[in-house]
């Protein structure tokens, strides 16, 4: 028997699906799984994004990464997607639900359709995908479900108009708790990863927009303000999520379930003033960035 500690992190032979695995944090989650040997399929609503990311992940990990498309706002499309995935893979051992669609507006100004769509994309879609994959996990008596949440689900962000959006991420935390209790007897773990501020491509683009609109000094002050919210005093590097995904998806994390694990540089526990209230962190527009 090998005594190498990293053997417990080996995912060779495991099959994983990552929604939103083409961009942002989802990309690095998928890369962490692939680098541990899992057969990974990433899903995005745009074919070109999914295909390009799969090729790049294959090159970076040395493992062939598959891709598919899914419209998480469409229940019929989700059903077609999960049927197609199960046809291709046979079963799914690891499901990473990374699908935040945000609409940053005051609650009293949000349209009914906007609220319904955000909850469908961020919460209902993941439940529907879980329903499709759980039977195979139960049959094997082994499974991992990891849901991507945000620090705002634990600590409010007063000036950023994120009340309704935060409600969807809070729902994922609760979903992890309850589902873990339901599925634990079949050795299926369910956890949420509570993410903080990472220097993703979308955040870098946003900071460039702030600099262009408000000047370099404001953009730098804004970055410093974000960094000051963390105990580490800096924004996260996206690749820093890979180790946590590898832990939760492998036998090394087999006794971790029903938790909301913070990977936020200590942001959730910091006591701090609101940052730069005159500049919203995100424009008040629908986005499907899957950050």
C-alpha positions as CSV (number, residue, x, y, z in Angstrom):
1,X,0.0,0.0,0.0
2,X,1.3,3.4,-0.9
3,X,2.1,5.9,1.9
4,X,1.9,8.9,-0.4
5,X,-0.5,11.4,1.1
6,X,-1.7,12.7,-2.2
7,X,-3.1,9.3,-3.2
8,X,-6.2,10.2,-1.3
9,X,-6.7,13.1,-3.6
10,X,-6.5,10.9,-6.7
11,X,-9.7,11.1,-8.8
12,X,-8.6,8.7,-11.6
13,X,-11.7,6.9,-12.9
14,X,-14.1,9.5,-11.4
15,X,-16.5,11.4,-13.7
16,X,-17.2,15.1,-13.0
17,X,-19.6,17.7,-14.3
18,X,-18.9,21.4,-13.7
19,X,-21.5,24.0,-14.7
20,X,-20.0,27.3,-15.5
21,X,-16.7,25.6,-16.0
22,X,-15.6,27.7,-19.0
23,X,-14.8,31.0,-17.3
24,X,-14.0,32.5,-13.9
25,X,-13.8,30.4,-10.8
26,X,-15.6,27.5,-12.5
27,X,-12.7,27.2,-14.9
28,X,-10.2,26.7,-12.0
29,X,-12.6,24.3,-10.3
30,X,-12.7,22.2,-13.4
31,X,-8.9,22.4,-13.7
32,X,-8.4,21.2,-10.2
33,X,-10.6,18.1,-10.8
34,X,-8.8,17.4,-14.1
35,X,-5.4,17.7,-12.6
36,X,-6.4,15.1,-10.0
37,X,-7.2,12.7,-12.8
38,X,-11.0,13.0,-13.1
39,X,-12.8,12.8,-16.4
40,X,-14.3,16.3,-16.5
41,X,-17.2,17.7,-18.6
42,X,-17.7,21.5,-18.4
43,X,-21.0,23.1,-19.4
44,X,-21.7,26.7,-20.5
45,X,-24.6,28.3,-22.3
46,X,-22.3,29.3,-25.2
47,X,-20.8,26.5,-27.4
48,X,-17.7,28.5,-28.4
49,X,-16.8,29.3,-24.8
50,X,-17.3,25.7,-23.7
51,X,-15.2,24.3,-26.6
52,X,-12.4,26.8,-26.2
53,X,-12.2,26.3,-22.5
54,X,-12.2,22.5,-22.8
55,X,-9.3,22.6,-25.2
56,X,-7.3,24.9,-22.9
57,X,-8.1,22.7,-19.8
58,X,-7.0,19.6,-21.7
59,X,-3.7,21.3,-22.5
60,X,-3.2,22.5,-18.9
61,X,-4.2,19.3,-17.2
62,X,-3.0,16.6,-19.5
63,X,-6.4,15.0,-19.3
64,X,-9.1,15.2,-22.0
65,X,-11.8,17.6,-20.8
66,X,-15.2,17.3,-22.5
67,X,-17.7,20.1,-23.0
68,X,-21.5,20.6,-23.5
69,X,-24.0,23.4,-23.5
70,X,-27.0,24.1,-21.3
71,X,-29.4,26.9,-20.8
72,X,-30.0,26.9,-17.1
73,X,-33.1,29.2,-17.4
74,X,-34.9,26.5,-19.4
75,X,-36.1,23.4,-17.5
76,X,-36.6,21.4,-20.7
77,X,-33.1,22.3,-21.9
78,X,-31.7,21.2,-18.5
79,X,-33.5,17.8,-18.9
80,X,-32.0,17.3,-22.4
81,X,-28.6,18.3,-21.1
82,X,-28.6,15.8,-18.2
83,X,-29.9,13.0,-20.4
84,X,-27.1,13.8,-22.9
85,X,-24.5,13.8,-20.1
86,X,-25.6,10.5,-18.7
87,X,-25.6,9.0,-22.2
88,X,-22.0,10.1,-22.7
89,X,-20.6,9.4,-19.2
90,X,-22.9,6.6,-18.0
91,X,-23.0,8.2,-14.5
92,X,-21.7,11.2,-12.7
93,X,-19.6,10.9,-9.5
94,X,-18.9,14.6,-8.9
95,X,-21.2,17.5,-9.6
96,X,-19.9,21.1,-9.1
97,X,-22.7,23.6,-9.4
98,X,-21.2,27.0,-10.3
99,X,-23.9,29.1,-11.8
100,X,-24.3,32.6,-10.4
101,X,-26.4,35.0,-12.4
102,X,-26.7,38.3,-10.7
103,X,-29.0,41.3,-10.9
104,X,-27.8,44.0,-8.6
105,X,-30.7,46.2,-8.0
106,X,-32.7,47.3,-5.0
107,X,-35.2,44.7,-4.1
108,X,-38.1,47.1,-4.5
109,X,-37.1,47.9,-8.1
110,X,-36.7,44.3,-9.3
111,X,-39.2,43.0,-11.9
112,X,-41.0,39.8,-11.3
113,X,-39.5,38.1,-14.3
114,X,-36.0,39.1,-13.2
115,X,-36.5,37.5,-9.7
116,X,-37.9,34.4,-11.2
117,X,-35.1,33.9,-13.7
118,X,-32.4,34.5,-11.1
119,X,-33.8,31.9,-8.8
120,X,-34.2,29.5,-11.6
121,X,-30.7,29.9,-12.9
122,X,-29.0,30.0,-9.5
123,X,-31.0,27.5,-7.4
124,X,-33.7,25.5,-9.2
125,X,-31.4,24.5,-12.1
126,X,-28.9,23.0,-9.7
127,X,-31.6,21.0,-7.9
128,X,-32.8,19.7,-11.3
129,X,-29.3,18.6,-12.2
130,X,-28.8,17.0,-8.8
131,X,-32.0,15.0,-9.2
132,X,-30.6,13.6,-12.5
133,X,-27.2,12.6,-11.1
134,X,-28.0,11.5,-7.5
135,X,-29.5,8.1,-8.5
136,X,-26.2,7.0,-10.0
137,X,-24.3,8.2,-7.0
138,X,-26.7,6.2,-4.7
139,X,-26.2,3.1,-6.8
140,X,-22.4,3.4,-6.4
141,X,-22.7,4.5,-2.8
142,X,-20.2,7.3,-3.5
143,X,-20.8,10.8,-4.7
144,X,-19.7,14.4,-4.3
145,X,-21.8,17.5,-4.8
146,X,-20.2,20.9,-4.4
147,X,-22.2,24.2,-4.7
148,X,-20.6,27.5,-5.3
149,X,-21.8,30.3,-3.0
150,X,-20.6,33.8,-2.0
151,X,-19.5,35.5,1.1
152,X,-22.5,37.9,0.9
153,X,-24.6,34.9,1.9
154,X,-23.0,35.1,5.3
155,X,-22.2,38.8,5.6
156,X,-24.3,41.5,4.0
157,X,-23.1,44.0,1.4
158,X,-25.2,47.0,2.2
159,X,-24.5,49.4,-0.6
160,X,-24.3,46.9,-3.5
161,X,-28.0,46.2,-4.0
162,X,-27.4,42.5,-3.7
163,X,-30.3,41.5,-1.4
164,X,-32.2,39.3,-3.8
165,X,-29.1,37.9,-5.4
166,X,-27.7,37.1,-2.0
167,X,-30.9,35.2,-1.2
168,X,-30.1,32.7,-4.0
169,X,-26.6,32.1,-2.6
170,X,-28.0,31.6,0.9
171,X,-30.4,29.1,-0.6
172,X,-27.4,27.1,-1.8
173,X,-25.9,27.0,1.6
174,X,-29.1,25.6,3.0
175,X,-29.4,23.2,0.2
176,X,-26.0,21.8,1.1
177,X,-27.0,21.3,4.7
178,X,-30.3,19.6,4.0
179,X,-29.1,17.5,1.1
180,X,-26.1,16.3,3.1
181,X,-28.4,14.9,5.7
182,X,-30.6,13.2,3.1
183,X,-27.7,11.6,1.1
184,X,-25.1,10.9,3.7
185,X,-26.1,7.2,4.3
186,X,-25.1,6.5,0.7
187,X,-21.7,8.1,1.2
188,X,-22.7,11.1,-0.9
189,X,-21.3,14.4,0.5
190,X,-22.8,17.8,-0.2
191,X,-21.0,21.1,0.6
192,X,-21.0,24.7,-0.5
193,X,-17.9,26.7,-1.1
194,X,-18.4,30.3,0.0
195,X,-16.2,32.4,-2.2
196,X,-14.9,35.9,-1.6
197,X,-13.3,38.4,-4.0
198,X,-11.0,36.8,-6.5
199,X,-9.1,38.6,-9.3
200,X,-11.0,36.8,-12.0
201,X,-11.0,38.0,-15.6
202,X,-14.4,39.6,-15.1
203,X,-13.2,41.6,-12.1
204,X,-10.1,42.7,-13.9
205,X,-12.3,43.9,-16.8
206,X,-14.5,45.7,-14.3
207,X,-11.6,47.4,-12.6
208,X,-10.4,48.5,-16.1
209,X,-13.8,50.1,-16.7
210,X,-13.6,51.9,-13.3
211,X,-10.2,53.2,-14.2
212,X,-11.4,54.4,-17.6
213,X,-14.5,56.1,-16.2
214,X,-13.2,57.4,-12.8
215,X,-9.4,57.5,-13.2
216,X,-6.5,55.4,-12.0
217,X,-6.6,56.8,-8.5
218,X,-10.2,55.7,-8.0
219,X,-9.6,52.3,-9.4
220,X,-6.6,51.8,-7.1
221,X,-8.5,53.0,-4.1
222,X,-11.4,50.6,-5.0
223,X,-9.0,47.7,-5.3
224,X,-7.4,48.6,-2.0
225,X,-10.9,48.8,-0.4
226,X,-11.8,45.3,-1.6
227,X,-8.5,44.0,-0.4
228,X,-9.0,45.6,3.0
229,X,-12.2,43.5,3.6
230,X,-10.1,40.4,3.9
231,X,-7.8,39.2,6.7
232,X,-5.2,38.4,4.1
233,X,-5.3,42.0,2.8
234,X,-5.4,40.9,-0.8
235,X,-7.7,39.6,-3.5
236,X,-7.7,35.9,-4.0
237,X,-5.9,34.2,-6.9
238,X,-8.4,32.0,-8.9
239,X,-6.1,29.0,-8.8
240,X,-6.3,29.0,-5.0
241,X,-9.7,27.3,-5.2
242,X,-8.3,24.2,-6.9
243,X,-7.0,22.6,-3.7
244,X,-10.3,23.0,-1.9
245,X,-12.2,21.4,-4.8
246,X,-9.7,18.5,-4.9
247,X,-10.2,18.0,-1.2
248,X,-14.0,18.0,-1.2
249,X,-14.2,15.9,-4.4
250,X,-11.8,13.2,-3.2
251,X,-11.6,10.5,-0.6
252,X,-9.4,12.9,1.4
253,X,-12.6,14.9,2.1
254,X,-14.9,12.0,2.5
255,X,-16.0,12.9,6.1
256,X,-16.6,16.6,5.2
257,X,-20.3,17.2,4.5
258,X,-23.1,19.6,5.1
259,X,-20.7,22.5,5.5
260,X,-20.4,26.0,4.0
261,X,-16.6,26.3,3.7
262,X,-15.3,29.8,3.4
263,X,-12.6,30.4,0.8
264,X,-12.7,34.2,1.1
265,X,-9.5,35.3,2.7
266,X,-11.4,35.8,6.0
267,X,-13.9,38.3,4.5
268,X,-16.9,36.8,6.2
269,X,-15.5,37.3,9.6
270,X,-14.1,40.8,9.1
271,X,-15.7,43.8,10.8
272,X,-15.3,46.6,8.3
273,X,-17.0,49.7,6.9
274,X,-18.8,49.6,3.5
275,X,-16.4,50.2,0.6
276,X,-16.7,53.1,-1.8
277,X,-20.5,53.5,-1.6
278,X,-20.5,55.9,-4.6
279,X,-19.2,53.1,-6.9
280,X,-21.3,49.9,-7.3
281,X,-19.3,46.8,-7.4
282,X,-21.3,45.5,-10.3
283,X,-23.3,47.3,-12.9
284,X,-27.1,46.9,-12.4
285,X,-27.4,44.6,-15.4
286,X,-28.1,40.9,-16.0
287,X,-25.0,39.0,-16.6
288,X,-24.4,35.3,-17.5
289,X,-20.7,35.4,-16.7
290,X,-20.6,32.2,-14.5
291,X,-17.9,33.8,-12.5
